[in-house]
């Protein structure tokens, strides 16, 4: 609580920095000065690298340039003029920070001005638009703000003229909009222009709106966020966006600029955090499927920062306990019970399942979503990432920075070719399948899609039932020449790997082992059950690679890590192959062995028409209908669907709780027929059968789950 109190004092301080200017409108100027003070407080907290300052100052030429930097360079991924500004930023911080030996040093000041003069005279233009409109201005604005009141006003205004207000550019959405909005606010503070500051904050507030159109970036109705078209980016850009919004809300708090954030926008921010972003994270990590090409950058799958959650405690006191519990969880505590359960993000093609001590997810693709991307030389091996990838977490660090040494043909949960060339990705990866979606009743759920990619066909379903994940594959066929496999998991090796073809189990030696009928496998608190006869391979070996291999701008240093990997082999050019495996997270070996003895859940069907699972007692059934069909469930219960649909059927003593979703996102309604006489809304009894007419959610809610309850007719 002490840290939070310090933040409150820091952000809400009413002291004013006037910098020697005379102002006509004291009220607006006071607001500008308050925001300026708070921005400076943020920047002046940074540590000064004295050695770097000395090196930069000594190497700067008389003309204000550094000889090792070229202003002619036109690289898409690195631009020397930004490095020029970064060095000036470091020098300006040393000059303005009272605790440094460079504080108010005239020689250093003259060098900073020379560097600014050089940049202003050159007015460099990058080939990559991002450097021109965002990257360079973000550094330039900080240097000018630090020197406000120290440079002559006319010269400061001259320098500031290079900062452009891009808030009128409609192409800047979501994170790009917060970037350009920040630049406009800084420009307004530098120039004492209240209208610009107001415009920047208004632009910030404009991002807090639900954007219904798929393909338009921003916040979606399911509280996922999309960046770079219809691409899930709740990690990466999404986390950065949240930090921007929270920071600038605090900067405005207590000033006339705060009024631009409406109660509705603040409520949306809260829901985006607690019912969206929070559900993608577990302890210190965030689901790698939410980070786009950021997966190829070190540290880019880290969870939300404690500092951001501290800011939300200030901004949203009614939910302070939620943010504090979330922060404790990121540091290792159990996942907050209030947010445990299942959620289908129907706008983003991903499903998450949380328990107190585990996290599971499955990410798919469809024509409605852009699965991932490879831009600027990043994520060049990420083709399979949205094709059924799963996260299996109990510690939170199972995949942290493993990606340079990953075998990218074996992304957990995916069915893929084993030729490394099949992983190559260029630009954006759009889905080609119509069928793809999920159904959830908040406790259990199913995710499924009809995959057709790079010569592989596969119907893949993920059943999240009773704190476990059952994965089924059917109709697996391939025209490729390389062998096809389904990856069960690939994570850091931690401790013994125990496998059993019978009940006993044995500790596997390092290396690779192959089994024709493996019953179960256990590693690092996670158990795997294989209910069908299939060839399963287990490997525990060091794997090597470098960040450069998945990111052209990454380090070329060779890395090696011990990796645990398990996969199912389908052979070369399989035709109508299947697989089935059950993941039991957060269990001891003793408890897992007891769990193996239970023959649940029951796989009712696993073919190209229907994939269906029952909890074993028959009380919870989950069915994926790829086309109209009839499925016979335990205890003789029959369910017929007249259209493709996904169904959860929860049976109680006197009722049937049915949840459905449209995996095509285009259907208006369907009729389910059950061999029980039931009563309820739009239920028509026909002898021993009942036709249940159900309308699918329309518009922006298409694909969302919808539930109805039916009672036994004679009760």
C-alpha positions in Angstrom: 0.0 0.0 0.0 3.0 2.3 0.6 3.9 2.2 -3.1 0.3 3.0 -4.1 0.3 6.0 -1.7 3.5 7.3 -3.2 1.9 7.0 -6.7 -1.1 8.9 -5.5 1.0 11.7 -4.1 3.1 11.8 -7.2 0.3 11.9 -9.8 -2.2 14.0 -7.9 0.3 16.7 -6.7 -1.0 20.2 -7.4 2.4 21.9 -7.5 3.0 23.9 -10.7 6.0 24.2 -13.0 5.8 27.6 -14.7 9.2 27.7 -16.4 9.3 31.4 -16.5 6.5 31.9 -19.0 3.8 34.6 -18.8 0.3 33.2 -19.5 -2.9 35.0 -20.5 -5.2 32.2 -19.3 -4.1 31.1 -15.9 -6.7 28.3 -15.6 -5.6 26.5 -18.7 -1.9 27.2 -18.0 -2.2 25.7 -14.6 -3.6 22.5 -16.1 -0.8 22.5 -18.7 1.8 23.0 -16.0 0.3 20.2 -13.8 0.5 17.8 -16.7 4.0 18.9 -17.6 5.1 18.5 -14.0 3.7 14.9 -13.9 5.4 14.0 -17.2 8.7 15.4 -16.0 8.4 13.4 -12.8 8.1 10.3 -14.8 11.1 11.0 -17.0 13.3 12.3 -14.2 12.9 9.0 -12.3 15.0 7.3 -15.0 18.6 6.4 -14.1 21.4 8.3 -15.8 24.2 6.3 -17.3 27.2 8.6 -16.6 29.6 6.5 -18.8 27.2 6.8 -21.7 26.8 10.6 -21.2 30.5 11.0 -21.2 30.9 8.9 -24.3 28.1 10.6 -26.2 29.3 14.1 -25.3 32.9 13.3 -26.3 32.0 11.8 -29.6 29.6 14.5 -30.8 31.0 16.5 -33.6 31.1 20.3 -33.7 28.3 20.2 -36.3 26.0 18.4 -33.8 26.2 14.9 -35.4 27.8 11.6 -34.4 30.1 10.1 -37.0 28.8 6.5 -36.5 25.3 7.5 -37.3 24.0 7.9 -40.9 21.0 10.1 -41.7 20.8 8.6 -45.1 20.0 5.1 -43.9 16.6 3.8 -45.0 16.3 0.5 -43.0 12.8 -0.6 -42.1 13.8 -2.1 -38.7 16.5 0.4 -37.5 16.9 4.1 -38.2 20.0 6.0 -37.0 18.2 9.4 -36.6 16.2 7.7 -33.7 19.5 6.6 -32.2 20.6 10.2 -32.5 17.5 11.4 -30.5 18.0 8.6 -27.9 21.5 9.9 -27.2 20.2 13.4 -26.9 17.5 12.1 -24.5 20.2 10.5 -22.3 22.2 13.8 -22.3 19.1 15.9 -21.6 18.2 13.7 -18.6 21.7 14.1 -17.2 21.5 17.9 -17.6 18.1 18.2 -16.0 18.5 15.8 -13.1 19.8 17.5 -9.9 21.5 14.3 -8.6 23.9 14.1 -11.5 27.3 15.7 -12.0 26.0 17.0 -15.3 23.2 19.0 -13.8 23.0 22.5 -15.4 26.4 21.9 -17.1 26.7 24.5 -19.8 29.1 22.5 -22.0 26.7 19.6 -22.0 23.8 21.9 -22.7 25.6 23.4 -25.7 26.2 20.0 -27.1 22.5 19.0 -26.7 21.5 22.2 -28.6 24.0 21.4 -31.3 22.5 18.0 -31.7 19.0 19.4 -31.9 20.1 22.0 -34.4 21.6 19.3 -36.6 18.4 17.1 -36.4 16.2 20.2 -37.2 18.4 21.2 -40.1 18.5 17.7 -41.6 14.7 16.9 -41.1 15.4 13.3 -41.8 12.7 11.1 -43.4 12.5 7.3 -42.9 11.4 4.7 -45.3 9.3 3.2 -42.5 6.3 5.5 -41.8 6.4 4.4 -38.1 9.7 6.1 -37.5 8.5 9.4 -39.1 5.1 9.6 -37.3 5.8 7.8 -34.0 9.3 6.4 -33.3 11.3 9.6 -33.8 8.7 12.1 -32.4 8.4 9.9 -29.2 12.1 10.5 -28.4 12.2 14.1 -29.7 9.3 15.3 -27.6 10.9 14.1 -24.4 14.1 16.0 -25.1 12.2 19.2 -25.8 10.0 18.8 -22.7 13.0 18.3 -20.4 14.5 21.5 -21.8 11.3 23.6 -21.6 12.2 26.8 -19.7 15.9 26.3 -20.4 15.9 26.9 -24.2 14.8 30.3 -25.4 11.0 30.2 -26.1 11.4 31.1 -29.8 14.0 28.4 -30.4 11.9 25.9 -28.4 8.9 26.7 -30.6 11.1 26.3 -33.7 12.3 22.9 -32.6 8.7 21.9 -31.6 7.4 22.7 -35.1 8.8 19.3 -36.2 6.3 17.6 -33.9 3.1 17.0 -35.9 -0.4 16.6 -34.6 -1.5 13.3 -36.2 -4.7 12.8 -34.2 -6.7 13.8 -37.3 -5.4 10.8 -39.2 -8.1 8.2 -39.1 -5.7 5.4 -40.0 -4.1 5.7 -36.5 -6.2 3.4 -34.3 -5.8 1.7 -30.9 -2.1 1.6 -29.9 -1.0 3.7 -32.8 -3.6 6.3 -31.7 -2.3 6.4 -28.1 1.2 7.0 -29.5 0.2 9.9 -31.7 -2.1 11.3 -29.0 0.9 11.3 -26.5 2.9 13.3 -29.1 0.1 15.9 -29.4 -0.1 16.3 -25.6 3.6 16.7 -25.4 3.6 19.3 -28.2 0.8 21.2 -26.4 2.8 21.2 -23.1 6.0 22.3 -24.8 4.2 25.1 -26.6 1.8 26.0 -23.8 -1.1 25.3 -26.2 -4.1 24.2 -24.1 -6.1 23.4 -27.3 -3.5 20.9 -28.4 -3.3 19.2 -25.0 -7.1 19.0 -24.9 -7.1 17.5 -28.4 -4.5 14.9 -27.4 -6.5 13.8 -24.3 -9.7 13.7 -26.4 -8.0 11.5 -28.9 -6.9 9.2 -26.0 -10.5 8.9 -24.8 -11.7 8.1 -28.3 -9.9 4.7 -28.1 -12.2 3.6 -25.3 -15.0 2.4 -27.4 -16.2 -1.1 -28.6 -15.4 -1.4 -32.3 -17.9 -3.9 -33.9 -16.4 -4.1 -37.4 -14.1 -7.2 -37.8 -10.9 -6.0 -39.3 -11.0 -2.5 -37.7 -8.5 -2.2 -34.8 -9.6 -1.6 -31.3 -11.6 -3.0 -28.4 -14.0 -5.8 -29.2 -17.3 -6.8 -27.6 -15.7 -9.9 -26.0 -13.0 -7.6 -24.4 -10.2 -8.9 -26.6 -8.3 -6.2 -28.5 -7.2 -6.3 -32.2 -4.3 -4.6 -33.8 -3.1 -4.9 -37.4 -6.5 -5.7 -38.8 -8.5 -8.6 -37.2 -5.6 -9.9 -35.2 -5.7 -10.7 -31.5 -3.1 -8.5 -29.7 -4.2 -8.4 -26.1 -0.6 -9.1 -25.2 2.0 -6.9 -26.8 0.2 -3.9 -28.3 -2.7 -4.5 -25.9 -0.7 -4.3 -22.7 1.2 -1.3 -24.0 -2.2 0.4 -24.9 -3.5 -0.2 -21.3 -0.4 1.3 -19.8 -0.7 4.3 -22.0 -4.4 4.9 -21.2 -3.9 4.4 -17.4 -0.9 6.7 -17.4 -2.6 9.5 -19.3 -5.8 9.2 -17.3 -3.7 9.8 -14.2 -1.8 12.7 -15.8 -5.2 14.4 -16.5 -6.7 13.6 -13.1 -7.6 16.7 -11.1 -7.2 19.0 -14.2 -9.7 20.4 -16.7 -8.5 17.7 -19.2 -9.9 14.9 -17.1 -13.5 15.5 -18.2 -12.8 14.0 -21.6 -12.9 10.5 -20.1 -16.6 9.7 -19.6 -17.9 7.2 -16.9 -18.8 4.8 -19.7 -15.3 4.9 -21.1 -13.8 4.3 -17.7 -16.2 1.3 -17.2 -15.0 -0.1 -20.5 -11.4 0.2 -19.5 -12.2 -1.7 -16.3 -14.0 -4.5 -18.2 -11.2 -4.7 -20.7 -8.7 -5.3 -17.9 -10.6 -7.6 -15.6 -12.8 -9.5 -18.0 -10.4 -9.5 -20.9 -6.7 -9.1 -20.5 -6.6 -10.7 -17.0 -8.0 -13.9 -18.5 -5.1 -14.2 -21.0 -2.4 -14.2 -18.3 -1.1 -16.7 -15.7 1.4 -15.7 -13.1 4.4 -14.1 -14.8 3.4 -14.8 -18.4 0.7 -13.9 -20.9 -0.5 -16.4 -23.5 1.9 -16.4 -26.4 -1.0 -16.5 -28.8 -1.9 -12.9 -27.8 1.5 -11.4 -28.7 1.6 -11.6 -32.5 5.1 -11.3 -33.9 6.2 -10.2 -30.4 6.7 -13.9 -29.7 10.1 -13.5 -31.5 11.3 -10.8 -29.0 12.9 -11.6 -25.7 10.6 -11.0 -22.7 7.6 -10.2 -24.9 5.4 -12.8 -23.2 5.6 -11.3 -19.8 2.3 -10.6 -18.0 0.9 -7.2 -17.0 3.2 -5.0 -14.9 2.6 -4.4 -11.2 3.0 -0.6 -11.8 0.0 -0.6 -14.2 -2.1 -2.4 -11.7 -1.1 0.1 -9.0 -2.3 2.9 -11.4 -5.6 1.1 -11.7 -6.0 1.0 -7.9 -5.9 4.8 -8.0 -8.1 5.2 -11.0 -10.7 2.5 -10.0 -10.9 2.2 -6.2 -14.1 0.1 -6.2 -12.1 -2.7 -7.8 -8.9 -2.2 -5.8 -9.1 -5.6 -4.3 -9.3 -7.2 -7.8 -6.2 -5.4 -9.0 -4.3 -6.3 -5.8 -5.3 -10.0 -6.1 -4.2 -9.9 -9.7 -0.9 -8.3 -8.8 -0.4 -11.0 -6.1 -1.1 -13.7 -8.7 1.4 -12.3 -11.1 4.0 -12.7 -8.3 3.0 -16.3 -7.7 -0.3 -16.5 -5.7 -3.2 -18.6 -6.8 -5.4 -17.3 -9.5 -8.3 -15.2 -8.1 -11.3 -17.5 -7.6 -13.8 -14.9 -8.9 -12.2 -15.0 -12.3 -11.7 -18.8 -12.6 -13.6 -20.7 -15.3 -13.9 -20.8 -19.1 -14.3 -18.0 -21.6 -14.7 -18.1 -25.4 -13.4 -14.9 -27.0 -15.7 -15.2 -30.0 -14.2 -12.1 -31.8 -10.7 -13.4 -31.5 -10.9 -17.2 -32.0 -9.4 -18.2 -28.7 -10.7 -20.0 -25.5 -9.1 -19.8 -22.1 -9.7 -21.9 -19.0 -8.4 -20.9 -15.5 -8.2 -22.8 -12.3 -6.5 -21.8 -9.1 -3.3 -23.4 -10.1 -3.4 -23.8 -13.9 -4.1 -22.1 -17.2 -5.2 -23.8 -20.5 -6.0 -22.2 -23.8 -6.6 -23.1 -27.5 -6.2 -20.6 -30.3 -7.7 -21.3 -33.8 -8.2 -19.4 -37.0 -11.1 -18.7 -39.4 -12.0 -16.4 -42.3 -13.0 -13.9 -39.7 -9.6 -13.6 -38.0 -6.0 -12.9 -38.9 -4.0 -15.5 -37.0 -0.6 -14.0 -36.7 1.9 -12.0 -38.6 5.5 -11.8 -39.8 6.6 -8.2 -40.4 10.0 -6.4 -40.4 11.8 -9.8 -40.3 10.0 -10.9 -37.1 8.3 -14.2 -36.4 9.4 -15.8 -39.7 8.7 -19.3 -38.4 5.3 -18.7 -36.8 3.0 -20.2 -39.5 1.4 -22.8 -37.2 0.8 -20.4 -34.2 -2.9 -19.9 -34.8 -3.7 -23.4 -36.1 -4.9 -24.9 -32.8 -2.0 -23.9 -30.5 -2.4 -24.6 -26.8 -0.9 -23.1 -23.7 -0.5 -25.5 -20.7 0.7 -23.6 -17.6 1.0 -24.4 -13.9 4.2 -22.5 -13.1 3.8 -19.7 -15.6 7.4 -19.9 -17.0 6.9 -23.1 -19.1 7.4 -21.2 -22.4 9.1 -18.0 -21.2 11.8 -17.2 -23.9 11.9 -20.8 -25.1 11.1 -19.7 -28.6 14.7 -19.5 -30.1 15.2 -23.2 -29.3 11.6 -24.4 -30.2 11.0 -26.9 -33.0 8.5 -24.7 -34.8 7.0 -27.7 -36.5 5.8 -28.8 -33.1 3.9 -25.8 -31.7 1.9 -27.3 -28.8 -1.6 -28.4 -29.9 -1.0 -28.1 -33.7 -1.0 -30.7 -36.5 1.8 -29.9 -38.9 4.4 -31.1 -41.4 7.8 -32.0 -40.0 9.7 -30.2 -42.8 11.0 -26.9 -41.3 10.2 -25.0 -44.4 6.5 -25.5 -43.6 6.8 -23.1 -40.7 7.9 -20.1 -42.9 5.6 -17.1 -42.6 5.6 -14.0 -44.7 3.3 -11.0 -43.9 -0.2 -11.7 -42.5 -1.7 -15.2 -42.0 -5.5 -15.1 -42.8 -7.8 -18.0 -42.1 -9.3 -20.0 -45.0 -11.9 -22.0 -43.1 -15.5 -21.0 -42.5 -16.1 -23.4 -39.7 -14.3 -22.3 -36.5 -15.6 -21.2 -33.2 -16.3 -22.1 -29.6 -19.1 -22.6 -27.1 -18.9 -21.8 -23.4 -21.1 -21.9 -20.3 -18.5 -20.0 -18.3 -17.4 -23.2 -16.5 -16.8 -25.6 -19.4 -16.2 -25.0 -23.1 -15.3 -26.4 -26.5 -13.1 -24.9 -29.3 -13.0 -26.4 -32.8 -12.2 -25.7 -36.4 -12.0 -27.4 -39.8 -8.4 -26.8 -40.8 -7.2 -26.8 -44.4 -3.7 -25.4 -44.7 -0.4 -26.2 -46.5 -1.7 -29.6 -47.8 -3.1 -30.7 -44.5 -6.8 -31.3 -43.6 -7.8 -31.8 -40.0 -10.9 -31.3 -37.8 -9.5 -30.3 -34.5 -11.5 -29.9 -31.2 -10.5 -28.9 -27.7 -12.9 -29.8 -24.8 -12.4 -28.0 -21.5 -14.2 -30.1 -19.0 -13.7 -30.6 -15.2 -10.4 -28.8 -15.0 -8.9 -30.8 -17.9 -8.4 -30.4 -21.6 -9.4 -33.3 -24.0 -8.0 -32.8 -27.5 -9.5 -34.7 -30.5 -8.4 -34.8 -34.1 -10.3 -36.4 -37.0 -10.0 -36.7 -40.8 -6.3 -35.9 -40.7 -5.1 -36.2 -44.3 -2.1 -34.8 -46.1 -0.8 -34.4 -49.6 2.6 -33.4 -48.3 5.6 -35.7 -48.6 7.0 -35.0 -45.1 5.6 -36.9 -42.1 2.7 -35.3 -40.2 2.6 -35.0 -36.4 0.3 -33.5 -33.7 2.3 -31.8 -31.0 0.9 -32.4 -27.5 3.4 -30.1 -25.7 6.9 -28.6 -26.1 8.2 -26.8 -23.0 11.2 -26.5 -20.8 12.3 -29.8 -19.3 11.9 -29.8 -15.5 12.5 -33.0 -13.6 11.7 -36.6 -14.4 9.5 -37.8 -17.3 7.5 -40.8 -16.3 5.7 -42.9 -18.9 3.4 -46.0 -18.7 2.3 -48.5 -21.2 0.6 -50.3 -18.2 -0.3 -49.1 -14.7 3.2 -49.0 -13.2 5.1 -46.3 -15.1 8.8 -45.9 -15.6 11.2 -43.0 -15.6 12.4 -42.3 -19.1 16.1 -41.9 -19.8 17.2 -38.7 -21.7 16.8 -38.8 -25.4 13.9 -39.9 -27.6 11.4 -42.7 -26.9 8.6 -44.0 -29.1 5.5 -46.0 -28.0 2.9 -47.7 -30.0 0.3 -47.7 -27.2 1.3 -45.3 -24.5 -1.3 -45.2 -21.7 -0.1 -42.1 -19.8 2.8 -39.7 -19.4 3.8 -37.3 -16.5 6.1 -34.4 -16.4 6.5 -31.4 -14.1 3.0 -31.4 -12.5 1.1 -32.1 -15.7 -0.3 -35.5 -16.7 -1.2 -36.7 -20.2 -3.5 -39.6 -20.9 -3.7 -41.3 -24.3 -7.1 -43.1 -24.6 -6.5 -44.6 -28.1 -3.8 -46.6 -29.7 -1.5 -44.2 -31.5 2.2 -43.7 -32.0 3.4 -41.3 -29.3 7.0 -40.0 -29.2 8.6 -38.4 -26.2 11.8 -36.4 -26.3 13.9 -34.9 -23.5 17.0 -33.3 -25.0 18.9 -30.0 -25.2 17.7 -27.9 -28.2 19.6 -25.0 -29.6 18.9 -21.9 -31.6 19.1 -18.1 -31.6 16.7 -15.2 -31.5 18.2 -14.2 -34.9 16.7 -17.3 -36.4 13.2 -16.1 -35.7 13.8 -12.4 -35.7 16.2 -10.7 -38.1 17.0 -8.0 -35.6 17.6 -10.5 -32.7 20.8 -11.7 -31.2 22.9 -14.2 -33.1 24.2 -15.7 -29.9 23.6 -19.5 -29.8 21.4 -20.6 -27.0 20.8 -24.1 -25.7 18.0 -25.3 -23.3 16.7 -28.7 -22.1 13.3 -29.2 -23.7 10.5 -31.7 -23.0 8.5 -32.6 -26.1 5.7 -35.1 -26.8 3.9 -35.6 -30.1 1.7 -38.1 -32.0 2.8 -39.4 -35.3 0.5 -39.8 -38.3 3.0 -40.9 -40.8 3.5 -39.7 -44.4 0.5 -38.7 -46.4 -2.1 -40.0 -43.8 -5.7 -40.4 -44.9 -8.4 -40.0 -42.3 -6.1 -40.4 -39.3 -7.2 -39.5 -35.7 -5.7 -38.6 -32.4 -6.9 -38.2 -28.8 -5.2 -37.1 -25.7 -6.2 -35.7 -22.3 -4.2 -33.0 -20.4 -4.5 -33.0 -16.6 -2.8 -29.9 -15.2 -1.7 -29.1 -11.7 -1.6 -32.7 -10.3 0.9 -34.7 -8.3 2.1 -38.0 -9.6 0.2 -39.9 -6.9 -3.1 -38.1 -7.7 -2.5 -38.4 -11.4 -2.2 -42.2 -11.2 -5.6 -42.3 -9.3 -7.0 -40.0 -12.1 -5.8 -42.5 -14.8 -7.9 -45.2 -13.2 -11.1 -43.2 -14.0 -12.3 -43.9 -17.6 -13.6 -40.4 -18.1 -14.4 -38.4 -20.0 -16.0 -40.7 -22.6 -15.2 -40.0 -26.2 -18.6 -40.6 -27.8 -17.5 -39.8 -31.4 -14.4 -38.6 -33.2 -15.0 -38.4 -36.9 -15.3 -35.8 -39.7 -19.1 -35.3 -39.0 -19.2 -35.2 -35.2 -16.7 -34.9 -32.3 -18.5 -35.5 -29.0 -17.5 -36.0 -25.5 -19.4 -36.9 -22.3 -18.3 -36.3 -18.7 -18.8 -40.0 -18.0 -21.8 -39.6 -15.8 -23.7 -38.3 -18.8 -24.5 -35.1 -16.9 -22.3 -32.9 -19.1 -22.1 -33.5 -22.8 -20.2 -31.5 -25.5 -20.8 -31.9 -29.2 -19.3 -30.4 -32.3 -21.6 -30.9 -35.3 -19.6 -30.2 -38.5 -22.8 -30.9 -40.4 -26.3 -31.9 -39.7 -26.2 -35.3 -37.8 -27.5 -37.4 -34.9 -25.3 -38.3 -32.0 -26.1 -41.0 -29.4 -24.9 -39.9 -26.0 -24.6 -42.0 -22.8 -27.8 -43.4 -21.3 -29.4 -43.5 -24.7 -29.8 -39.8 -25.0 -30.0 -38.7 -28.6 -29.3 -35.3 -30.0 -30.0 -34.2 -33.6 -28.8 -30.9 -35.2 -30.2 -29.6 -38.5 -27.2 -27.3 -39.0 -23.5 -27.1 -38.1 -23.4 -26.1 -34.4 -21.5 -26.5 -31.2 -23.4 -27.6 -28.2 -23.0 -28.0 -24.4 -25.7 -30.0 -22.7 -25.7 -29.9 -18.9 -28.3 -32.3 -17.3 -29.7 -31.8 -13.8 -32.4 -33.8 -12.0 -35.2 -31.9 -13.6 -33.8 -29.8 -16.4 -31.5 -29.6 -19.4 -29.3 -26.5 -19.6 -28.3 -26.2 -23.3 -25.7 -23.8 -24.6 -25.1 -23.4 -28.3 -23.0 -21.3 -30.7 -22.8 -20.8 -34.5 -19.3 -21.9 -35.7 -20.1 -20.2 -39.1 -21.2 -16.9 -37.7 -23.7 -16.5 -40.5 -26.7 -18.7 -39.4 -29.8 -17.2 -38.0 -31.2 -20.2 -36.0 -31.2 -24.0 -35.7 -33.4 -26.8 -34.5 -32.1 -29.3 -32.0 -34.1 -32.5 -31.5 -33.7 -34.5 -28.3 -35.4 -37.8 -27.5 -37.0 -36.4 -24.3 -40.3 -34.7 -23.8 -39.3 -31.2 -22.6 -41.0 -27.8 -22.1 -39.5 -24.4 -22.5 -39.4 -21.5 -24.9 -40.0 -22.6 -28.5 -39.9 -26.3 -27.5 -42.3 -28.4 -29.6 -43.1 -32.0 -28.4 -43.5 -34.6 -31.0 -44.2 -37.9 -29.2 -41.0 -39.0 -27.4 -39.0 -36.2 -29.1 -38.8 -32.5 -28.6 -37.8 -30.0 -31.3 -35.9 -27.0 -29.7 -35.9 -24.0 -31.9 -33.0 -21.7 -30.9 -32.1 -18.3 -32.5 -28.4 -17.5 -32.7 -27.1 -14.2 -31.4 -27.1 -11.6 -34.2 -24.7 -8.8 -35.4 -21.7 -8.1 -33.3 -22.6 -11.0 -31.0 -22.6 -13.6 -33.9 -20.6 -16.6 -32.7 -21.2 -15.8 -29.0 -22.6 -18.6 -26.9 -26.4 -18.6 -26.0 -28.0 -20.6 -23.3 -31.6 -21.9 -22.7 -33.1 -24.1 -20.0 -35.7 -26.8 -20.6 -37.7 -28.7 -18.0 -38.9 -32.2 -18.2 -42.5 -32.1 -19.5 -44.1 -34.1 -16.8 -42.6 -32.3 -13.8 
